[in-house]
Amino acid sequence: MSKPPETFVDVLVIGAGIAGVSLAANLARTRKVLVIDMEDYPCYHTTGRSAAIFAEAYGSPIIRRLTQASRAFLETPPEGFAEHPLLTPRGLMFVADADRHPLLDELRDDIRSTGGDPLPLSVEDAIRRVSILDSNWLAGALLDDQALDMDVHALHQGYLRQINAAGGQVRTAIRVEGLERRGELWVAHTLKGTIMSPVVVNAAGAWADRLGEAAGTRLIGLRPLRRTVVIIDPPVGLDPSAWPIVWDVEEQFYFKPDGGQLLLSPCDETLSPPCDAHADTLDVAIAVDRLSQACTLDVRRVGRSWAGLRSFVDDRNPVVGFDPLVEGFFWLAAQGGYGLQTAPALSRAAAALVLGHGLPADLLSRGISESNLSPARIIH
């Protein structure tokens, strides 16, 4: 029986979602890089199930700064990166009922603290923009007209093309069965051979803590949270294509136009083990109920539904950097639901850290530091 093949690379990236492939695209210009994924094709889990929103007003202050730093790339990607624009105009409207109307002012101040300037809207203005909102429920709204739709497929494919053009590789259907450090090299054991590299990047999404455990380090306390998405029909004869994304001020629901229909979520965050997530019927019902309270739409039929896992640590900021206890093990995890909108900036930050450089100057100038991202803030 022949011995399984051995592969030697400068950097082994485990996980072919947006985190892994965007980092690999940056590293492949100067390093021999291999990306592996346990699924049959890249971006099977969270990346492929995203609602595809670019919103600088969304997420923690660090997430917002990373999003702002990603905008220029997404608006004007490199030549040949994508055949069509990665971003298209959409807008994001936060809404609130009477009990929670004061939260809109708090949200506006919070968004302004990181450079945004959302516009307060009256009930009448909000309903003119989204006609199904119920005037008996709605007390006020806040419009971020800088939010955009993202082409997830084009972004992910663009990074894959960059990897291939630079001589990097992406291999799927490869599961890491064991991971050990031998001298100055990591040895990843798989059923398709052994991969050796001085650096392993943990971009395993919801499985990142499990991979960290296999590497012999402490866990970062990753919490995979299930989020549900439902597709429903708009009222007959009504075209929602020009509507902004509508987001409840306390993240009880959001909906947005999607191919002539409406994409709806109850913004659920149900703790889950790492898995191939599926929508729960109760969460689907909750989504429809919350929409029905805020809108005049009578939902008679639910179309497709699905779920994805958004993984966070306690401070809800990404974990990016070399492990403080285990040599050569690099964390690129806990991006939550923000991995797509932060990918250009976060991948540049991660690549700089993998190569032993400081963070890029433009990120530092925005108030993003290594300590904001480092696993050392969690692992002591």
C-alpha positions as CSV (number, residue, x, y, z in Angstrom):
1,M,0.0,0.0,0.0
2,S,1.5,3.4,-1.0
3,K,2.3,6.0,1.5
4,P,-0.1,9.0,1.5
5,P,1.4,12.0,-0.1
6,E,3.2,14.8,1.8
7,T,2.7,18.5,1.0
8,F,4.9,21.3,2.2
9,V,3.7,24.9,2.2
10,D,4.6,28.2,3.8
11,V,1.1,28.7,5.2
12,L,-1.8,26.2,5.6
13,V,-5.2,27.9,5.9
14,I,-7.9,25.7,7.3
15,G,-11.3,26.9,6.1
16,A,-12.4,28.2,2.7
17,G,-15.0,30.7,3.7
18,I,-14.5,34.4,3.1
19,A,-12.0,34.7,6.0
20,G,-9.7,31.9,4.7
21,V,-9.8,32.8,1.0
22,S,-9.4,36.6,1.5
23,L,-6.3,36.0,3.7
24,A,-4.9,33.4,1.3
25,A,-5.3,35.9,-1.6
26,N,-3.2,38.4,0.2
27,L,-0.5,35.9,1.3
28,A,-0.2,34.0,-2.0
29,R,1.5,36.9,-3.6
30,T,4.7,36.2,-1.6
31,R,4.2,32.8,0.1
32,K,3.3,29.3,-0.9
33,V,-0.3,28.9,0.4
34,L,-2.7,26.1,0.6
35,V,-6.3,26.4,1.7
36,I,-8.3,23.3,2.7
37,D,-11.9,22.8,3.6
38,M,-13.8,19.8,4.8
39,E,-16.8,20.5,2.6
40,D,-17.1,19.6,-1.1
41,Y,-17.0,23.3,-2.2
42,P,-15.9,26.6,-0.7
43,C,-18.1,28.9,1.4
44,Y,-20.7,26.1,2.1
45,H,-21.5,27.4,5.6
46,T,-21.8,31.0,6.9
47,T,-20.3,32.8,3.9
48,G,-22.7,31.1,1.5
49,R,-25.8,31.8,3.6
50,S,-25.2,35.5,4.3
51,A,-27.9,38.1,3.8
52,A,-25.2,40.1,1.8
53,I,-25.4,43.5,3.5
54,F,-22.7,46.2,3.6
55,A,-23.6,48.6,6.4
56,E,-21.1,50.8,8.2
57,A,-23.7,51.3,11.0
58,Y,-23.8,47.6,11.8
59,G,-21.7,45.9,14.5
60,S,-19.4,46.9,17.2
61,P,-17.2,50.0,16.9
62,I,-14.2,47.8,15.7
63,I,-16.5,46.1,13.2
64,R,-17.6,49.4,11.9
65,R,-14.1,50.7,11.5
66,L,-13.1,47.5,9.6
67,T,-16.2,47.9,7.4
68,Q,-15.3,51.6,6.6
69,A,-11.7,50.5,5.8
70,S,-13.1,47.8,3.4
71,R,-15.4,50.1,1.4
72,A,-12.8,51.5,-1.1
73,F,-11.8,47.9,-2.2
74,L,-15.4,46.8,-2.5
75,E,-16.4,49.9,-4.5
76,T,-13.3,49.7,-6.8
77,P,-11.9,46.2,-6.7
78,P,-8.6,45.4,-8.6
79,E,-8.8,45.0,-12.3
80,G,-10.2,41.6,-13.2
81,F,-11.4,40.8,-9.7
82,A,-15.1,40.8,-10.6
83,E,-17.2,41.1,-13.8
84,H,-19.9,43.1,-12.1
85,P,-20.0,45.6,-9.2
86,L,-19.6,44.1,-5.8
87,L,-21.9,46.7,-4.2
88,T,-25.2,48.2,-5.3
89,P,-27.2,50.9,-3.6
90,R,-29.8,49.8,-1.1
91,G,-30.0,51.9,2.1
92,L,-30.7,50.8,5.7
93,M,-33.7,52.0,7.7
94,F,-33.8,51.4,11.4
95,V,-37.4,51.4,12.8
96,A,-38.9,51.5,16.3
97,D,-42.3,51.5,17.9
98,A,-43.4,54.0,20.6
99,D,-41.9,52.1,23.5
100,R,-38.4,51.9,21.9
101,H,-38.4,55.2,20.0
102,P,-35.7,56.8,22.3
103,L,-33.3,54.0,21.2
104,L,-33.2,55.6,17.8
105,D,-31.5,58.7,19.3
106,E,-29.0,56.5,21.2
107,L,-28.3,54.5,18.0
108,R,-27.8,57.7,16.0
109,D,-25.2,59.0,18.6
110,D,-23.5,55.6,18.5
111,I,-23.3,55.6,14.7
112,R,-22.0,59.2,14.7
113,S,-19.2,58.2,17.1
114,T,-17.6,56.1,14.3
115,G,-18.1,58.6,11.5
116,G,-21.7,57.9,10.3
117,D,-24.5,60.4,10.0
118,P,-27.9,58.7,9.7
119,L,-31.0,60.8,8.9
120,P,-34.0,60.8,11.3
121,L,-37.3,60.1,9.4
122,S,-40.9,60.8,10.4
123,V,-43.5,58.0,10.3
124,E,-44.8,59.4,7.0
125,D,-41.4,59.6,5.4
126,A,-40.6,56.0,6.4
127,I,-43.9,54.7,5.1
128,R,-43.3,56.5,1.8
129,R,-40.1,54.5,1.4
130,V,-41.6,51.2,2.6
131,S,-45.3,51.1,2.1
132,I,-46.1,48.0,4.2
133,L,-44.9,49.5,7.5
134,D,-47.9,49.9,9.8
135,S,-48.5,53.5,11.1
136,N,-50.1,52.1,14.2
137,W,-46.9,50.4,15.1
138,L,-44.2,52.7,13.7
139,A,-43.1,55.7,15.9
140,G,-40.0,56.7,14.0
141,A,-37.1,55.7,11.8
142,L,-33.4,56.4,11.1
143,L,-32.0,56.1,7.6
144,D,-28.4,55.1,6.7
145,D,-28.4,55.8,3.0
146,Q,-24.8,54.5,2.7
147,A,-25.7,50.9,3.2
148,L,-25.5,48.6,0.2
149,D,-26.2,45.2,-1.1
150,M,-23.2,42.9,-1.6
151,D,-22.6,40.3,-4.3
152,V,-21.3,37.5,-2.1
153,H,-20.6,35.1,-4.9
154,A,-18.6,37.6,-6.9
155,L,-16.5,38.6,-3.8
156,H,-15.7,35.1,-2.9
157,Q,-14.9,34.1,-6.5
158,G,-12.7,37.2,-6.9
159,Y,-10.5,36.1,-4.0
160,L,-10.4,32.5,-5.4
161,R,-9.1,33.9,-8.7
162,Q,-6.5,35.9,-7.0
163,I,-5.3,32.8,-5.1
164,N,-5.1,30.8,-8.3
165,A,-3.4,33.6,-10.2
166,A,-0.7,33.9,-7.6
167,G,0.0,30.1,-7.6
168,G,-1.9,29.3,-4.4
169,Q,-4.2,26.3,-4.1
170,V,-7.6,25.6,-2.7
171,R,-8.6,22.0,-2.0
172,T,-12.0,20.9,-0.8
173,A,-13.3,17.7,0.8
174,I,-10.3,17.5,3.0
175,R,-10.9,17.1,6.8
176,V,-8.1,17.5,9.3
177,E,-8.0,14.3,11.4
178,G,-5.1,15.3,13.5
179,L,-2.8,18.3,14.1
180,E,0.6,18.3,15.8
181,R,3.7,20.4,16.1
182,R,6.9,18.7,15.2
183,G,9.9,21.0,15.8
184,E,9.4,24.1,13.6
185,L,6.5,22.6,11.5
186,W,2.8,21.9,12.0
187,V,1.7,18.5,10.6
188,A,-1.9,18.2,9.6
189,H,-3.0,14.6,9.1
190,T,-5.8,14.0,6.6
191,L,-7.2,11.0,4.8
192,K,-5.7,12.4,1.6
193,G,-2.2,12.9,2.9
194,T,-0.1,14.9,5.3
195,I,0.4,18.6,5.0
196,M,3.3,20.3,6.7
197,S,3.7,24.0,7.3
198,P,5.4,26.4,9.9
199,V,2.1,28.3,10.1
200,V,-1.4,27.1,10.4
201,V,-4.3,29.6,10.1
202,N,-7.4,28.7,11.9
203,A,-10.2,30.0,9.7
204,A,-12.6,27.2,10.5
205,G,-15.6,29.3,11.3
206,A,-17.9,27.7,13.9
207,W,-15.3,24.9,14.2
208,A,-12.5,27.2,15.2
209,D,-12.4,26.3,18.9
210,R,-12.4,22.6,18.0
211,L,-9.4,23.2,15.8
212,G,-7.7,25.2,18.5
213,E,-8.3,22.3,20.9
214,A,-6.7,19.9,18.4
215,A,-3.7,22.2,18.3
216,G,-3.3,22.0,22.0
217,T,-4.2,25.6,22.9
218,R,-6.8,27.1,25.2
219,L,-10.2,27.9,23.7
220,I,-11.4,31.4,22.9
221,G,-14.9,30.7,24.1
222,L,-16.4,30.8,20.6
223,R,-20.2,30.8,20.5
224,P,-21.8,29.7,17.2
225,L,-25.2,31.3,17.1
226,R,-27.9,30.1,14.6
227,R,-29.6,32.8,12.5
228,T,-32.7,32.1,10.4
229,V,-33.7,33.5,7.0
230,V,-37.1,33.2,5.4
231,I,-38.2,34.2,1.9
232,I,-41.8,35.5,1.5
233,D,-43.8,37.1,-1.2
234,P,-44.6,40.9,-1.2
235,P,-48.2,42.0,-1.6
236,V,-49.6,41.2,-5.1
237,G,-48.8,44.0,-7.5
238,L,-46.2,45.7,-5.2
239,D,-42.6,45.9,-6.4
240,P,-40.2,46.2,-3.3
241,S,-37.0,46.4,-5.3
242,A,-36.3,50.0,-4.4
243,W,-37.0,49.6,-0.7
244,P,-34.1,49.9,1.8
245,I,-33.3,47.2,4.3
246,V,-35.7,47.6,7.2
247,W,-34.1,46.8,10.6
248,D,-35.7,46.8,14.0
249,V,-33.8,49.1,16.4
250,E,-33.4,46.2,18.9
251,E,-32.6,43.6,16.2
252,Q,-35.9,41.8,16.6
253,F,-36.2,41.4,12.9
254,Y,-35.0,42.7,9.5
255,F,-36.3,42.4,6.0
256,K,-35.0,43.4,2.6
257,P,-35.8,43.0,-1.1
258,D,-34.4,39.9,-2.7
259,G,-35.1,39.0,-6.3
260,G,-38.6,40.3,-6.3
261,Q,-39.4,38.8,-3.0
262,L,-38.6,39.7,0.6
263,L,-35.8,38.2,2.7
264,L,-36.9,38.1,6.4
265,S,-35.0,37.2,9.6
266,P,-36.1,37.2,13.2
267,C,-32.4,38.1,14.1
268,D,-32.3,34.9,16.3
269,E,-29.1,34.0,18.1
270,T,-29.7,30.4,19.3
271,L,-26.6,28.8,20.7
272,S,-25.6,25.8,18.5
273,P,-22.9,23.3,18.2
274,P,-20.9,23.6,15.0
275,C,-23.0,21.9,12.4
276,D,-24.8,22.2,9.0
277,A,-27.4,24.5,10.4
278,H,-31.1,24.3,9.3
279,A,-34.0,26.6,10.0
280,D,-36.2,25.7,12.9
281,T,-40.0,25.9,12.3
282,L,-40.5,27.9,15.5
283,D,-37.9,30.5,14.4
284,V,-39.7,30.8,11.0
285,A,-43.0,31.4,12.8
286,I,-41.4,34.0,15.1
287,A,-40.0,35.9,12.1
288,V,-43.4,36.0,10.4
289,D,-45.1,37.1,13.7
290,R,-42.7,40.0,14.3
291,L,-43.1,41.1,10.7
292,S,-46.9,41.0,11.1
293,Q,-46.7,43.2,14.2
294,A,-44.7,45.9,12.4
295,C,-46.3,45.7,9.0
296,T,-49.7,45.5,7.2
297,L,-48.5,42.5,5.2
298,D,-50.5,39.3,5.7
299,V,-48.1,36.4,5.2
300,R,-50.1,33.4,3.9
301,R,-47.2,31.4,2.6
302,V,-43.5,31.0,3.5
303,G,-41.1,30.1,0.7
304,R,-37.6,28.9,1.3
305,S,-36.0,29.1,4.7
306,W,-32.4,28.4,5.9
307,A,-30.1,29.1,8.7
308,G,-26.4,29.8,9.2
309,L,-24.1,30.1,12.2
310,R,-22.6,33.4,13.2
311,S,-19.7,32.8,15.6
312,F,-18.8,35.3,18.4
313,V,-16.6,35.6,21.4
314,D,-17.7,37.7,24.4
315,D,-16.7,41.1,23.1
316,R,-18.1,40.4,19.7
317,N,-14.9,41.4,18.0
318,P,-12.9,39.2,15.6
319,V,-10.0,37.1,17.0
320,V,-7.0,37.7,14.7
321,G,-3.4,36.9,15.5
322,F,-0.9,34.3,16.6
323,D,-1.8,32.2,19.6
324,P,0.2,33.4,22.7
325,L,0.8,29.8,23.9
326,V,1.3,27.7,20.8
327,E,3.9,28.6,18.2
328,G,2.8,29.1,14.6
329,F,-0.9,28.8,15.2
330,F,-2.8,31.8,13.9
331,W,-6.4,32.6,14.8
332,L,-8.7,34.1,12.2
333,A,-12.1,33.5,13.9
334,A,-15.2,35.0,15.5
335,Q,-16.2,37.3,12.6
336,G,-19.8,36.9,13.5
337,G,-22.1,38.0,10.7
338,Y,-19.6,40.6,9.5
339,G,-17.0,38.6,7.7
340,L,-18.1,39.7,4.2
341,Q,-18.3,43.4,4.8
342,T,-15.0,43.5,6.7
343,A,-13.0,41.0,4.5
344,P,-10.9,43.4,2.5
345,A,-9.6,45.2,5.6
346,L,-9.5,42.2,8.0
347,S,-7.6,40.1,5.5
348,R,-5.0,42.8,5.0
349,A,-4.6,43.0,8.8
350,A,-4.3,39.3,9.1
351,A,-1.8,39.0,6.3
352,A,0.4,41.6,7.9
353,L,0.3,39.8,11.2
354,V,1.1,36.4,9.7
355,L,4.1,38.0,7.9
356,G,5.3,39.6,11.2
357,H,4.5,43.1,10.1
358,G,2.6,45.7,12.0
359,L,-1.0,46.6,11.0
360,P,-1.4,48.7,7.9
361,A,-1.2,52.4,8.6
362,D,-4.7,53.2,7.4
363,L,-6.2,50.7,9.9
364,L,-4.2,52.1,12.7
365,S,-5.4,55.6,11.8
366,R,-8.9,54.4,12.2
367,G,-8.3,53.2,15.7
368,I,-7.9,49.5,15.0
369,S,-5.0,48.0,17.0
370,E,-3.5,44.6,17.3
371,S,-4.7,44.4,20.9
372,N,-8.3,44.9,19.6
373,L,-8.0,41.8,17.6
374,S,-5.4,39.6,19.3
375,P,-6.3,36.2,20.8
376,A,-4.1,37.3,23.8
377,R,-7.0,39.4,25.0
378,I,-8.8,36.0,25.6
379,I,-6.1,33.4,26.0
380,H,-3.7,34.1,28.9
